[in-house]
Amino acid sequence: MTEKKGTNILIFVGWLSTLLAVISPSILAGAIAFCIGMVLKRDYGENRYGMVFMVLGVVSAIFGYALGPLLIWYMNQG
């Protein structure tokens, strides 16, 4: 299989959107990471990165939304 161009930029954008989904409560960033993982797995044959981005995109979006209310609750306890 020939190496397709653009794999490295997709991997970089995937990691960036995954980190952005953890830092800010944004479903959009998690969805972008999931979609990049799907493209990497299906079109580029990168099964390892594809599954990692699909799982981390969903988990980080859920984690970002769960972390916000917990922090607000903790700050109101004082």
Beta strands, then each sheet from edge to edge (+ up, - down):
end
